[in-house]
Amino acid sequence: MNDSRALNYIDNVVKNVPSDWLKLTTHRLDIYKEDLAKTEFLERFERLYSQEDAETSKLSALPTAYDYIRLGHPLSSVLEWGIAKLNNLKADQVISFSSRTVPILAVLRKNLFDEKKTIIAYKGELPSYFDLETVKSVYNYNFELKQVENIEDISAFDGSTIFISQNDEIGKVTLNENIDFYLSIHSQLGSIILVNGEQNEAYISAIQHVRRRETISMTPQNCYTALQLLQGQNPPKHDKAKFESDKASVLDSIKKITAADTKALLGNCGLSVQYAIMMGLVEEALQNHPGKEIKIIVPPNCYGGTNDQARRVAACIPNVEILDLPVDGDNDMVQSTDKVLDRVAQENAVPYIIAEIPTNPRVEVPDMEQLRAALSKERKTPYGEKAIDPVFILDQTFCPNIQFLSEDGILSDIRVISYVSGSKFPSGGKCTAGYVSSNQKGSDLMRNIEKHLILCDNEATDLQTEILAEQLPSMNQRIVDAYKNTREFVNHIKEVLPTAKINFVSEELAEQDFTPSVFSLDLPTKGETEEERENYKRALNLKLINMMITEIPEESKYCVSYGQLKGCYWTIPATSTQGTTKESDKDYIARVSVSPDLDLEHHKKVFSDFVGQM
């Protein structure tokens, strides 16, 4: 392998990088093929490399790399490919992270299930944010530490050996057969883990899945900087004063939006924030209710990342169990909440409820007075003691403008933690950073949540914070404008296709500020059997989406996104957001999200044309 050839090609890629590679959270959805997302980009990239062709137009034409920046993106793929070339590895043996801690947790997680021992070797000092005792006592991971003077001092071990390097270098590393995982930590950019040896190939998908569910890949901007470092360039230095100013601005905006006089926290994505909530609450239960079972109560058809992550946490910790909370369709959130909390009280356990309001994808809002009553109802254990009151973990990504956390709000007597995915309305789709707040009743819980956000090194990056500082002040107005477009689109569909079933908030709920800009659509179907009717409807869904993205390619996209600054996004929840949900709980309907800026008349016309072809 000619190192200089690869480095020269990367130099040309950096000079000609398409702007979308740096700006979009999801790349080239118009040519996205889910089953090829992990391979097609690099296969095509390799062809360009063999031809020494790094023209911007050719790079722009490459298909999607992975899916969303949590799992990967073009620049993370190029960075990993380049480092693999320099170290004679395959590209999938190199995995970049925004976090400097989570790669270690990923290996420890797999070894927990494989009942395999782990040594963490390091020179100098371990990172201060890597809280060893908490990783053992809360995450339930086991490992030994070994401080070494030189990498050559690492000897063979019957288990996995992780070596941590903190020299801020990007590029070629020193590997030997006694190192299974080489973790290169950069103080500002994140980390890169190298999976060494064929015997460790089974770890690759496990590590990638942790990156997908508990953190994100190294961000596009930081990957770009890492590629510059690979070339020996000196990128701009960290501007601490600007970061602190941006962060103060973001926290001030969140306080105004939520009406919560408590400390908010910023994470590098919604699932990173949720993971900190999960682990922080697990620790809260271990501290305050030792020996008791912990019940994480989750809607079985909610966003697949939420569902999957909660179950992954439960799989690692013996006294944590998942309970279903049916909320959509024929199920009522209030009745389900009351019933499941009664059950948890009878088991004298600790209840943590995760719910989306409005629900996803059916866009339903429960009776809030009745929900408050169900959550605040005093229950007794079988021993006649007062049952532990629940913590209500609220994903309000669809309506981040609702002030659920205010002191005079309807949920003020309940411990509430609220979080929002930042890739939606907070950033307008410009970054993935999210945030979490609590009401006054739940403020004591934030200490442990912050502890785990820091332990996992999942706080928002400098640029993410800058983007939120720019976008959050206009968020509520964008929500209003997007809702108006959505309502008009929904009314048009009702007019031209009255037999369609539309899931959207009522005018009465909108007057209470429940103004989402997403709706779901059950198209009319036909057939002799249930199977025929279902298959017909699924085919009709895809026909509609294909018409929209073909006729209006500059605005209509096939994507799960929401809250973007421009355009209209279409998806089938069962094949996207509910990817890891049980088949029986999936929704094969069309979900549509509308922005404040789009050619609404064109969208209405194409929908009318679709109806004319039915």
C-alpha positions as CSV (number, residue, x, y, z in Angstrom):
1,M,0.0,0.0,0.0
2,N,1.4,3.4,-1.0
3,D,0.7,5.8,1.9
4,S,1.6,8.9,-0.1
5,R,-1.0,8.0,-2.8
6,A,-3.8,7.6,-0.3
7,L,-2.8,10.8,1.4
8,N,-2.5,12.7,-1.8
9,Y,-6.0,11.6,-2.8
10,I,-7.4,12.5,0.6
11,D,-5.8,16.0,0.2
12,N,-7.7,16.4,-3.1
13,V,-10.9,15.2,-1.5
14,V,-10.5,17.8,1.3
15,K,-9.9,20.5,-1.2
16,N,-13.0,19.5,-3.3
17,V,-15.3,18.4,-0.6
18,P,-19.0,18.9,-1.5
19,S,-20.7,21.5,0.7
20,D,-23.5,19.0,1.5
21,W,-21.0,16.7,3.2
22,L,-20.4,19.3,5.8
23,K,-23.9,20.8,6.1
24,L,-26.5,17.9,5.9
25,T,-27.4,15.5,8.7
26,T,-28.5,13.1,6.0
27,H,-26.9,12.9,2.6
28,R,-28.3,12.1,-0.9
29,L,-31.7,10.7,0.2
30,D,-32.8,10.8,-3.4
31,I,-30.5,7.8,-4.2
32,Y,-30.6,6.1,-0.8
33,K,-30.7,2.3,-0.8
34,E,-31.0,1.1,2.8
35,D,-29.7,-2.4,2.2
36,L,-26.5,-1.0,0.6
37,A,-26.0,2.0,2.9
38,K,-22.9,0.5,4.7
39,T,-21.1,-0.6,1.5
40,E,-22.2,1.3,-1.6
41,F,-20.6,4.6,-0.7
42,L,-17.1,3.2,-0.2
43,E,-17.3,0.8,-3.2
44,R,-18.0,3.8,-5.4
45,F,-15.4,5.9,-3.6
46,E,-12.8,3.2,-4.1
47,R,-13.5,3.4,-7.9
48,L,-12.9,7.2,-7.8
49,Y,-9.7,6.6,-5.9
50,S,-8.4,4.0,-8.4
51,Q,-9.0,6.6,-11.1
52,E,-7.5,9.4,-8.9
53,D,-10.6,11.4,-9.6
54,A,-11.7,13.7,-6.8
55,E,-13.8,16.2,-8.7
56,T,-16.5,17.8,-6.5
57,S,-19.2,16.8,-9.0
58,K,-18.1,13.1,-8.8
59,L,-18.0,13.1,-5.0
60,S,-21.4,14.8,-4.9
61,A,-22.9,12.0,-7.0
62,L,-21.8,9.3,-4.5
63,P,-24.7,7.6,-2.7
64,T,-25.6,7.8,1.0
65,A,-23.0,6.6,3.4
66,Y,-24.7,4.8,6.3
67,D,-27.8,6.5,7.6
68,Y,-28.0,9.8,9.5
69,I,-24.8,11.0,11.1
70,R,-25.3,8.8,14.2
71,L,-24.3,5.7,12.2
72,G,-22.0,7.4,9.8
73,H,-21.8,9.9,6.9
74,P,-19.5,10.6,3.9
75,L,-16.7,12.3,5.8
76,S,-16.6,9.8,8.6
77,S,-16.4,7.1,5.9
78,V,-13.6,8.8,4.1
79,L,-11.7,9.4,7.4
80,E,-12.1,5.7,8.4
81,W,-11.1,4.6,4.9
82,G,-8.0,6.8,5.0
83,I,-6.8,5.6,8.4
84,A,-7.5,2.0,7.4
85,K,-5.3,2.4,4.3
86,L,-2.5,3.8,6.4
87,N,-2.7,0.9,8.8
88,N,-3.3,-2.0,6.3
89,L,-6.8,-2.6,7.7
90,K,-10.2,-2.9,6.1
91,A,-12.3,0.2,6.3
92,D,-14.9,-1.3,8.6
93,Q,-12.2,-2.0,11.1
94,V,-11.9,1.7,11.8
95,I,-14.9,3.4,13.5
96,S,-15.0,7.1,14.5
97,F,-16.9,8.5,17.4
98,S,-17.8,12.0,18.6
99,S,-17.5,10.5,22.1
100,R,-14.1,9.6,23.6
101,T,-15.7,7.1,26.1
102,V,-18.4,5.2,24.3
103,P,-16.0,3.1,22.2
104,I,-14.7,1.6,25.4
105,L,-18.3,1.0,26.7
106,A,-19.1,-0.7,23.3
107,V,-16.4,-3.3,23.8
108,L,-17.3,-3.8,27.4
109,R,-20.9,-4.3,26.5
110,K,-20.2,-7.1,24.1
111,N,-17.8,-8.7,26.5
112,L,-20.5,-8.6,29.2
113,F,-22.7,-10.8,27.1
114,D,-19.8,-13.0,25.8
115,E,-18.6,-13.4,29.4
116,K,-15.2,-12.3,28.3
117,K,-12.5,-10.5,30.3
118,T,-11.2,-7.1,29.4
119,I,-8.0,-5.2,30.1
120,I,-7.8,-1.4,29.6
121,A,-4.2,-0.5,29.0
122,Y,-3.0,3.1,29.0
123,K,0.0,5.4,29.3
124,G,0.1,8.3,31.7
125,E,-3.4,9.1,33.2
126,L,-6.8,7.9,32.3
127,P,-9.3,10.5,31.0
128,S,-10.8,12.4,34.0
129,Y,-14.4,11.9,32.6
130,F,-14.0,8.1,32.5
131,D,-15.6,7.3,35.9
132,L,-14.4,3.8,36.5
133,E,-16.5,3.0,39.6
134,T,-19.8,4.1,37.9
135,V,-19.0,2.1,34.8
136,K,-18.8,-1.0,37.0
137,S,-21.5,-0.3,39.5
138,V,-24.2,1.2,37.2
139,Y,-23.4,0.0,33.7
140,N,-22.5,-3.5,35.1
141,Y,-19.3,-3.7,33.0
142,N,-16.2,-5.5,34.3
143,F,-12.6,-4.8,33.4
144,E,-9.0,-4.5,34.7
145,L,-6.7,-1.6,34.3
146,K,-3.1,-1.7,33.3
147,Q,-0.8,1.3,33.2
148,V,2.1,0.8,30.8
149,E,5.2,2.8,30.0
150,N,5.4,1.7,26.4
151,I,2.9,0.0,24.0
152,E,5.4,-2.9,23.7
153,D,4.9,-3.7,27.4
154,I,1.4,-5.0,26.6
155,S,1.5,-8.8,26.9
156,A,-0.9,-11.5,25.7
157,F,-4.1,-11.8,27.6
158,D,-6.9,-14.4,27.6
159,G,-9.6,-11.8,26.8
160,S,-9.8,-8.4,25.1
161,T,-7.1,-5.7,25.4
162,I,-8.1,-2.1,24.7
163,F,-5.2,0.4,24.5
164,I,-6.0,4.0,25.0
165,S,-3.8,6.6,23.2
166,Q,-4.3,10.3,24.1
167,N,-1.6,11.9,22.0
168,D,-4.1,13.9,19.7
169,E,-2.5,12.3,16.6
170,I,-4.6,11.2,13.6
171,G,-3.2,8.6,11.3
172,K,-0.9,5.7,11.5
173,V,-0.7,3.8,14.8
174,T,1.4,1.1,16.3
175,L,-0.5,-2.1,16.4
176,N,0.6,-5.5,17.7
177,E,-1.0,-8.8,18.1
178,N,-1.6,-8.3,21.8
179,I,-3.8,-5.2,21.2
180,D,-7.4,-6.1,20.2
181,F,-8.7,-2.5,20.1
182,Y,-6.6,0.6,19.7
183,L,-8.5,3.7,20.8
184,S,-7.0,7.0,19.6
185,I,-8.5,9.9,21.6
186,H,-8.4,13.5,20.3
187,S,-9.1,16.1,23.0
188,Q,-11.3,18.2,20.7
189,L,-12.6,16.0,17.9
190,G,-13.6,12.7,19.5
191,S,-12.1,9.3,19.1
192,I,-11.3,6.6,16.6
193,I,-11.2,2.9,17.5
194,L,-9.3,0.3,15.4
195,V,-10.4,-3.3,15.6
196,N,-7.3,-5.4,15.2
197,G,-7.3,-9.0,14.0
198,E,-9.7,-11.4,12.3
199,Q,-10.6,-12.8,15.7
200,N,-12.3,-9.5,16.6
201,E,-14.4,-8.9,13.5
202,A,-17.6,-9.9,15.3
203,Y,-17.1,-6.7,17.4
204,I,-17.5,-4.4,14.4
205,S,-21.3,-4.5,14.0
206,A,-21.7,-4.4,17.8
207,I,-19.6,-1.3,18.1
208,Q,-21.4,0.3,15.1
209,H,-24.7,-0.4,16.8
210,V,-23.6,1.3,20.0
211,R,-22.6,4.3,17.9
212,R,-26.1,4.3,16.3
213,R,-28.0,4.0,19.6
214,E,-26.0,5.7,22.4
215,T,-24.0,8.4,20.6
216,I,-23.0,9.6,17.1
217,S,-20.1,9.2,14.8
218,M,-17.5,12.0,14.8
219,T,-19.3,15.0,13.3
220,P,-18.8,16.0,9.7
221,Q,-17.0,19.2,10.7
222,N,-14.7,17.3,13.1
223,C,-14.0,14.6,10.5
224,Y,-13.1,17.4,8.1
225,T,-10.6,18.8,10.7
226,A,-9.3,15.3,11.3
227,L,-8.6,14.8,7.6
228,Q,-6.7,18.1,7.6
229,L,-4.6,16.8,10.5
230,L,-4.0,13.7,8.5
231,Q,-2.4,16.0,5.9
232,G,-0.3,17.7,8.5
233,Q,-2.3,20.9,8.4
234,N,-3.1,23.1,11.4
235,P,-6.8,23.6,11.7
236,P,-8.3,26.5,13.7
237,K,-7.9,26.2,17.5
238,H,-10.8,25.8,20.0
239,D,-12.4,29.2,20.8
240,K,-13.4,28.6,24.4
241,A,-14.9,32.1,24.8
242,K,-17.2,31.8,21.8
243,F,-18.3,28.3,22.9
244,E,-19.2,29.6,26.4
245,S,-21.1,32.5,24.8
246,D,-23.0,30.2,22.4
247,K,-23.8,27.8,25.2
248,A,-25.1,30.6,27.5
249,S,-27.3,31.8,24.6
250,V,-28.7,28.3,24.0
251,L,-29.5,27.7,27.7
252,D,-31.2,31.1,27.9
253,S,-33.4,30.2,24.8
254,I,-34.3,26.8,26.3
255,K,-35.3,28.4,29.5
256,K,-37.6,30.8,27.6
257,I,-39.1,28.1,25.4
258,T,-39.7,25.6,28.3
259,A,-40.5,28.1,31.0
260,A,-38.4,25.8,33.3
261,D,-36.3,27.6,35.9
262,T,-33.9,24.6,36.0
263,K,-30.6,23.7,34.4
264,A,-30.8,22.3,30.9
265,L,-28.2,20.0,29.4
266,L,-27.0,19.8,25.8
267,G,-26.1,16.5,24.1
268,N,-24.7,15.6,20.7
269,C,-28.0,14.0,19.7
270,G,-31.4,13.1,21.0
271,L,-30.4,9.5,21.7
272,S,-27.3,10.6,23.5
273,V,-29.4,12.7,25.8
274,Q,-31.9,9.9,26.3
275,Y,-29.0,7.5,27.2
276,A,-27.9,9.9,29.8
277,I,-31.4,10.1,31.1
278,M,-31.7,6.3,31.2
279,M,-28.4,5.7,33.0
280,G,-28.8,8.7,35.3
281,L,-32.2,7.4,36.4
282,V,-30.9,3.8,36.8
283,E,-28.2,5.3,39.2
284,E,-30.9,7.3,41.0
285,A,-32.9,4.1,41.7
286,L,-29.7,2.2,42.8
287,Q,-28.9,5.1,45.2
288,N,-32.4,5.8,46.6
289,H,-34.1,2.4,46.2
290,P,-31.4,-0.3,46.6
291,G,-32.5,-3.8,45.9
292,K,-35.7,-2.8,44.1
293,E,-36.6,-3.7,40.5
294,I,-36.5,-0.9,38.0
295,K,-39.3,-0.8,35.4
296,I,-38.7,1.2,32.2
297,I,-42.1,1.7,30.6
298,V,-42.0,2.3,26.9
299,P,-44.7,2.4,24.1
300,P,-43.9,-0.7,21.9
301,N,-44.4,1.3,18.7
302,C,-42.6,4.5,19.6
303,Y,-39.5,5.7,17.8
304,G,-37.3,2.7,17.1
305,G,-34.2,4.3,18.6
306,T,-36.0,4.9,21.9
307,N,-37.4,1.4,22.0
308,D,-34.2,-0.3,21.1
309,Q,-32.0,1.7,23.5
310,A,-34.3,1.1,26.5
311,R,-34.2,-2.7,25.8
312,R,-30.4,-2.6,25.4
313,V,-30.1,-0.9,28.8
314,A,-32.3,-3.5,30.4
315,A,-30.3,-6.3,28.8
316,C,-27.2,-5.2,30.6
317,I,-28.5,-4.6,34.1
318,P,-30.1,-7.5,36.0
319,N,-32.8,-5.6,37.9
320,V,-34.0,-3.5,35.0
321,E,-37.1,-4.7,33.0
322,I,-39.0,-3.2,30.1
323,L,-42.8,-3.0,30.3
324,D,-45.0,-2.1,27.3
325,L,-47.2,1.1,27.4
326,P,-49.7,0.8,24.5
327,V,-50.6,4.4,23.5
328,D,-51.8,4.5,19.9
329,G,-54.8,3.5,17.8
330,D,-57.2,1.5,19.9
331,N,-55.1,2.1,23.0
332,D,-55.5,5.0,25.3
333,M,-52.3,6.4,27.0
334,V,-54.1,7.4,30.1
335,Q,-55.7,4.0,30.7
336,S,-52.4,2.2,29.8
337,T,-50.5,4.5,32.2
338,D,-52.9,3.9,35.1
339,K,-52.8,0.1,34.5
340,V,-49.1,-0.2,34.2
341,L,-48.4,2.0,37.3
342,D,-50.8,-0.1,39.3
343,R,-48.8,-3.2,38.3
344,V,-45.5,-1.6,39.2
345,A,-46.8,-0.6,42.6
346,Q,-47.9,-4.2,43.3
347,E,-44.3,-5.2,42.5
348,N,-42.9,-2.5,44.8
349,A,-40.7,-1.4,41.9
350,V,-39.3,1.9,40.6
351,P,-41.3,3.2,37.6
352,Y,-39.8,5.3,34.8
353,I,-42.2,6.1,31.9
354,I,-41.0,7.2,28.4
355,A,-43.7,8.7,26.2
356,E,-44.0,10.9,23.1
357,I,-46.6,13.7,23.1
358,P,-48.0,13.9,20.5
359,T,-47.5,10.2,19.8
360,N,-45.4,9.0,16.8
361,P,-46.6,8.2,14.2
362,R,-50.3,8.6,15.0
363,V,-50.0,12.2,16.3
364,E,-52.3,11.7,19.2
365,V,-52.5,13.8,22.3
366,P,-53.9,12.3,25.5
367,D,-56.4,14.0,27.8
368,M,-53.8,15.9,29.9
369,E,-55.9,16.3,33.0
370,Q,-56.6,12.6,33.1
371,L,-52.9,11.8,32.4
372,R,-51.9,14.1,35.3
373,A,-54.4,12.2,37.5
374,A,-53.0,8.8,36.4
375,L,-49.4,9.9,37.0
376,S,-50.0,11.6,40.3
377,K,-52.4,9.0,41.8
378,E,-51.1,7.7,45.2
379,R,-50.7,4.0,45.0
380,K,-49.9,1.4,47.7
381,T,-47.5,-1.6,47.7
382,P,-48.8,-5.0,48.8
383,Y,-47.2,-4.2,52.2
384,G,-49.4,-1.1,52.6
385,E,-46.6,1.3,52.0
386,K,-46.7,4.3,49.6
387,A,-45.5,3.2,46.2
388,I,-42.6,5.0,44.5
389,D,-44.0,7.8,42.4
390,P,-43.1,7.7,38.7
391,V,-40.7,9.8,36.7
392,F,-42.4,10.9,33.4
393,I,-39.7,11.1,30.7
394,L,-41.3,13.1,27.9
395,D,-40.0,13.1,24.3
396,Q,-41.6,16.3,23.0
397,T,-39.7,16.5,19.8
398,F,-43.0,16.9,17.8
399,C,-44.0,19.9,20.0
400,P,-41.0,21.4,21.7
401,N,-43.0,24.7,22.1
402,I,-45.4,23.2,24.7
403,Q,-44.4,24.4,28.2
404,F,-44.9,21.0,30.0
405,L,-42.2,22.0,32.6
406,S,-43.6,25.3,33.8
407,E,-44.3,25.8,37.5
408,D,-48.0,26.5,36.9
409,G,-48.3,23.8,34.2
410,I,-50.5,20.7,34.3
411,L,-47.6,18.3,35.2
412,S,-46.0,20.5,37.9
413,D,-46.8,18.0,40.7
414,I,-45.1,15.1,38.8
415,R,-41.4,14.5,38.3
416,V,-41.0,15.3,34.6
417,I,-37.9,15.1,32.5
418,S,-38.3,16.5,29.0
419,Y,-36.0,16.1,26.0
420,V,-36.0,17.1,22.4
421,S,-34.1,15.8,19.4
422,G,-32.0,18.8,18.1
423,S,-31.9,17.6,14.5
424,K,-35.6,18.5,14.3
425,F,-36.9,22.0,15.1
426,P,-34.2,23.2,17.4
427,S,-31.5,23.2,14.6
428,G,-33.8,23.1,11.6
429,G,-32.0,19.9,10.5
430,K,-28.6,21.6,10.5
431,C,-27.1,19.4,13.3
432,T,-28.2,16.5,15.6
433,A,-27.6,18.1,19.0
434,G,-30.5,17.7,21.5
435,Y,-31.3,19.0,25.0
436,V,-32.9,17.9,28.2
437,S,-34.7,19.9,31.0
438,S,-36.8,19.1,34.0
439,N,-39.5,20.8,36.0
440,Q,-38.8,21.9,39.5
441,K,-40.2,18.6,41.0
442,G,-37.7,16.6,38.9
443,S,-34.7,18.9,39.3
444,D,-32.9,16.6,41.7
445,L,-32.7,14.0,38.9
446,M,-30.6,16.3,36.6
447,R,-27.4,15.8,38.7
448,N,-27.1,12.2,37.8
449,I,-28.2,12.8,34.2
450,E,-25.5,15.4,33.8
451,K,-23.0,12.9,35.4
452,H,-23.7,10.3,32.7
453,L,-23.8,12.8,29.8
454,I,-20.2,13.7,30.9
455,L,-19.1,10.1,31.6
456,C,-20.2,9.1,28.1
457,D,-18.6,12.3,26.7
458,N,-21.8,13.0,24.8
459,E,-22.1,16.7,25.3
460,A,-22.9,18.9,22.3
461,T,-19.8,20.0,20.2
462,D,-18.8,23.6,19.7
463,L,-20.3,23.9,16.2
464,Q,-23.5,22.1,17.3
465,T,-23.9,24.6,20.1
466,E,-23.2,27.5,17.7
467,I,-25.9,26.2,15.3
468,L,-28.4,25.9,18.2
469,A,-27.6,29.4,19.3
470,E,-28.4,30.6,15.8
471,Q,-31.6,28.6,15.3
472,L,-33.3,28.3,18.7
473,P,-34.5,31.9,18.9
474,S,-36.7,31.5,15.8
475,M,-37.9,28.0,16.6
476,N,-41.4,28.8,17.9
477,Q,-42.2,31.0,14.9
478,R,-41.0,28.3,12.6
479,I,-43.3,25.9,14.4
480,V,-46.3,28.2,13.9
481,D,-45.5,28.7,10.2
482,A,-45.0,24.9,9.6
483,Y,-48.2,24.1,11.3
484,K,-50.1,26.5,9.0
485,N,-48.7,24.8,6.0
486,T,-49.5,21.3,7.4
487,R,-53.1,22.2,8.3
488,E,-53.7,23.5,4.8
489,F,-52.1,20.4,3.2
490,V,-54.3,18.2,5.5
491,N,-57.4,20.1,4.6
492,H,-56.6,19.7,0.9
493,I,-56.2,15.9,1.3
494,K,-59.5,15.7,3.1
495,E,-61.1,17.5,0.2
496,V,-59.7,15.5,-2.7
497,L,-59.6,12.2,-0.9
498,P,-62.2,12.1,1.8
499,T,-61.9,8.3,2.2
500,A,-58.3,8.6,3.5
501,K,-57.8,8.4,7.3
502,I,-55.6,11.2,8.5
503,N,-54.0,11.3,11.9
504,F,-53.5,14.9,12.9
505,V,-54.3,17.1,15.8
506,S,-57.7,18.7,16.0
507,E,-58.4,22.4,15.7
508,E,-59.2,22.4,19.5
509,L,-55.8,20.9,20.4
510,A,-54.1,23.4,18.1
511,E,-55.7,26.2,20.1
512,Q,-53.9,24.7,23.1
513,D,-50.5,25.1,21.2
514,F,-50.3,21.5,20.1
515,T,-49.2,22.5,16.6
516,P,-47.1,19.7,15.1
517,S,-46.2,19.9,11.5
518,V,-46.4,16.1,10.9
519,F,-49.3,13.9,10.1
520,S,-49.8,10.3,9.2
521,L,-51.9,9.1,6.3
522,D,-53.9,5.8,6.0
523,L,-54.8,5.6,2.3
524,P,-58.0,3.8,1.2
525,T,-57.5,0.3,0.2
526,K,-59.3,-2.6,-1.5
527,G,-59.1,-6.4,-1.7
528,E,-60.9,-9.6,-0.8
529,T,-58.7,-10.5,2.2
530,E,-56.9,-8.6,4.9
531,E,-53.6,-9.5,3.4
532,E,-54.7,-8.2,0.0
533,R,-55.9,-5.0,1.5
534,E,-52.7,-4.5,3.5
535,N,-50.5,-5.2,0.4
536,Y,-52.5,-2.8,-1.7
537,K,-52.2,0.0,0.9
538,R,-48.5,-0.5,1.2
539,A,-48.0,-0.3,-2.5
540,L,-50.2,2.8,-2.7
541,N,-48.1,4.4,0.1
542,L,-44.9,3.9,-2.0
543,K,-46.6,5.1,-5.2
544,L,-47.6,8.4,-3.4
545,I,-44.1,8.9,-2.0
546,N,-42.4,8.2,-5.3
547,M,-44.6,10.6,-7.1
548,M,-43.9,13.4,-4.6
549,I,-40.1,13.0,-4.6
550,T,-40.0,12.5,-8.4
551,E,-42.2,15.5,-9.2
552,I,-40.8,17.8,-6.6
553,P,-37.2,16.6,-6.1
554,E,-35.9,19.9,-4.8
555,E,-38.3,19.9,-1.9
556,S,-39.9,16.5,-1.3
557,K,-37.5,13.9,0.2
558,Y,-37.8,10.3,1.4
559,C,-36.6,10.9,4.9
560,V,-37.7,10.4,8.6
561,S,-36.7,14.0,9.4
562,Y,-38.9,16.7,10.9
563,G,-38.6,20.4,11.6
564,Q,-36.4,21.1,8.7
565,L,-36.1,24.7,7.4
566,K,-37.3,23.9,4.0
567,G,-39.2,21.1,2.1
568,C,-41.4,18.2,2.8
569,Y,-40.4,14.8,4.2
570,W,-42.1,11.4,3.6
571,T,-41.5,8.1,5.3
572,I,-43.1,4.8,6.2
573,P,-42.5,4.4,10.0
574,A,-42.5,0.6,9.8
575,T,-39.4,0.7,7.5
576,S,-37.7,3.6,9.1
577,T,-38.3,5.0,12.6
578,Q,-39.7,1.7,13.8
579,G,-36.9,-0.4,12.3
580,T,-36.2,-2.4,15.5
581,T,-39.8,-2.5,16.6
582,K,-41.7,-5.8,16.8
583,E,-43.5,-6.5,13.5
584,S,-46.9,-6.7,15.1
585,D,-46.4,-3.1,16.5
586,K,-45.2,-1.5,13.2
587,D,-47.2,1.1,11.3
588,Y,-47.3,0.7,7.5
589,I,-48.7,4.1,6.9
590,A,-47.3,7.3,5.3
591,R,-45.9,9.9,7.7
592,V,-45.5,13.4,6.3
593,S,-43.6,16.3,7.8
594,V,-44.0,19.8,6.4
595,S,-41.7,22.7,6.8
596,P,-42.4,26.5,7.1
597,D,-40.9,27.0,3.6
598,L,-42.2,25.0,0.7
599,D,-44.1,25.3,-2.5
600,L,-47.4,24.1,-1.0
601,E,-49.4,24.6,-4.1
602,H,-47.1,22.3,-6.0
603,H,-47.5,19.6,-3.3
604,K,-51.3,19.9,-3.4
605,K,-51.3,19.6,-7.2
606,V,-49.1,16.5,-7.2
607,F,-51.4,14.9,-4.5
608,S,-54.4,15.7,-6.6
609,D,-52.7,14.1,-9.6
610,F,-52.0,11.0,-7.5
611,V,-55.7,10.8,-6.5
612,G,-56.6,11.0,-10.2
613,Q,-54.5,8.0,-10.9
614,M,-56.0,5.8,-8.1
